[in-house]
Amino acid sequence: MFSYQRGQFDLVIHNGLVVVGSDVMPPSTYIGVKGGIIEQISATPLTGKKIIDAEGGYIMPGGIDSHVHLSQKNTPAGDTFESGTRSAPPGGTTTVIPFAIQNSKEDFDLVSAVEEYHTQAKNNSYCDYGFHVIISNPNDEILKTQLPLLAQQHGITSVKVYTTYPRYRLSDEQLLDILLSNRKLGITTMIHAENADIIDFIGKKLEEKKLTDPFYHSVSRPKVAEDEATYRVISLSKMIDVPILIVHMSSETALATVREAQNSLVPIFAETCPQYLFLTADYLKHQCSHHVHKDDPFEGAKYICSPPLRQSQSELDGVWRAIQNGTVTVFSSDHAPTIYDHPLGKKAGLVNGIPHYKKVPNGLPGIETRMPLLFCKGVETGKITAQRYVELCCSNPAKLYGLDQKGTIAVGKDADFVIWYPKGKMTPFTLTNSMLHHGIDYSPFEGVEFTNWPRYTILRGSVVWDRDSNGLLASKSTGQYVKRAISSMPGPVGKLSYIFE
C-alpha cells in the first residue's frame, strides 16, 4: 500500500519477497530509489517521499518482453506502438523489443528503415523499448556497413532471420554469412526455425484436397519441420562457432536437440511463449472442448500462429519440462496480433466465404497476459521457482540482449519493478478481453482463471500501474528508447577459423 512522507529517497519499497535470478531476499529488505535508479538495498529501514508496502508479496524486476511485433507495415490491422505498449505496464512489463524490418529484399537501406521505425515509436510508448532488426537479404552492404553502424549508433545488437516464409526465408549459405558477420560484431542472432520445403509440400497436398480450414494450419506445419530446422541451424552455428537463439520453440523434440547442444557446451539459447504451454490445436477446430464456435465456424483463425499450436497436452507438458530443466532461456509473448473482425486482419483468410488458412495473418496477442500466466500457472502452482521465473522473464532477456540497466534488482540499475499480491489476497477472476489494454478484439486466453496479477508496475522509479487504485498511470510519452550493449550471455568457445577471417 502507498504512503507518503519526507525522506531521503524518492521511493522506498519494503515488506516483500525481493527476487533476483539467484536468490530471494526477505521482507526485511528495503529498496531506496532516487532519480529513477536503485540507490540502496538495505536491511535497515529507509525513508522516502513515497513508500510502497508490498505486504509480503513478491517484488520482482520489471518484465522484459523481448519478442513483440508493433506498427509493422505488413500487419495494417495489428497493434501499433501506442496500443500495444499500453498493455505492457498492466501486465508487469516495463521494456519491450519489437522489430524494424528490411522493407523488401531489394531495399538495402536498413538504417533508413530503423530511423522510420524510431518515428513510429517516439512519444508513442507506455514503456521503455529497444529494436531488433529483421534481415531478408544479407548482402555485403548490410553486413559490412549497416549492421556495424546500427550497433554503434543505435545500440541495436540483435538480428532476426527466418528459414521459412517466401518474403524472409534465407538459404543456409545466407545464414552462414550472417552468422559470421554477427560473430564479428557480437550481435545476437535470433532464428525462426521451420523447414519451409516440408511446409510447402504439405500445404500443396492440403490445398489439392480443399482442406483449408484454420485447423489445417497446424497440420501443414508439423513438429518434424521445427525439429529438422532446429538441428540444421544448430549445425550452422557450430560451423561458425557462434551463439544463436532459436525463437518461439514449441516442440519437445526440438528442445531436446537444444538441450543436447547445451550439454556439449555449445552456446545455443531457446525461447518459448505462453501459447506453447497453454493452448493446443484443438482451439483451431470448428468445435472444440474449450470454445464451441457455434456462431462463427471461422473463429479458430484467432489461434493461427507459427510455429502452430501443437496437438496434445503431452506436447505442452514437454515444453514445460524444458522450462523446468533450464533448456529454455527466455519466455516471450511473440505478440504479433491482428484484429479478428477486420478485412485486413484474421478475416483476410475468408475469401468469398471460403476459409484459407494461408491467407490468415499469423500471430496472437500476449504482452499483457505473458507474465501473469507464467506467474499463476508456474510460480503459484509450484511448477517453477520465483527465481526461475525472474530468469525467464527479466534477467536472461536483459543479459541476452545487452539491456545492462534492466532485468535485475541491484544498486545502480533502473528502478523497474513488478509487485504481486501476497498469495491468496487477490480474489481470483476469469479473464475477458475487455479487461485488457491492447488494441485487439480478442485474447486467446479469455476464460482462463487468474489467481494473481501485477499489483504495481514501476518504471524508472515511477508507478505506471496501480491495480487497486488508478489503473494505468503511464502515458504514451512515458517510454524511452534504450540503446543496448552486446550480449553478456556465453559466447564463442574457440578462435575464429583462419578460413573466415
Salt bridges, closest charged atoms under 4 A:
ASP10 OD1 - LYS49 NZ 3.61
GLU55 OE1 - ARG455 NH1 2.64
ASP65 OD2 - ARG370 NE 3.73
ASP79 OD2 - HIS335 NE2 2.81
GLU82 OE1 - ARG86 NH1 3.07
GLU116 OE2 - LYS73 NZ 2.99
ASP128 OD2 - LYS406 NZ 2.69
ASP128 OD1 - ARG460 NH2 2.76
ASP140 OD2 - LYS144 NZ 3.96
ASP172 OD1 - ARG232 NH1 2.85
GLU194 OE1 - HIS192 NE2 2.69
GLU194 OE1 - ARG221 NH2 2.98
ASP197 OD2 - ARG169 NH2 3.37
GLU207 OE1 - LYS358 NZ 3.34
ASP213 OD2 - HIS286 NE2 2.94
GLU226 OE1 - ARG310 NH2 2.91
GLU228 OE2 - ARG232 NE 3.00
ASP241 OD2 - ARG183 NH1 3.26
GLU252 OE2 - ARG321 NH2 2.96
GLU271 OE1 - HIS67 ND1 2.91
ASP282 OD1 - LYS285 NZ 3.79
ASP282 OD2 - HIS290 NE2 3.96
GLU299 OE1 - HIS293 ND1 3.48
GLU299 OE2 - LYS302 NZ 2.77
GLU315 OE1 - LYS223 NZ 3.87
ASP334 OD1 - HIS67 NE2 3.04
ASP334 OD1 - HIS69 NE2 3.33
ASP341 OD1 - LYS347 NZ 3.29
GLU368 OE2 - HIS437 ND1 2.99
GLU391 OE1 - ARG388 NH1 3.12
ASP414 OD2 - LYS406 NZ 2.89
ASP416 OD2 - LYS406 NZ 2.79
ASP468 OD2 - ARG455 NE 2.76
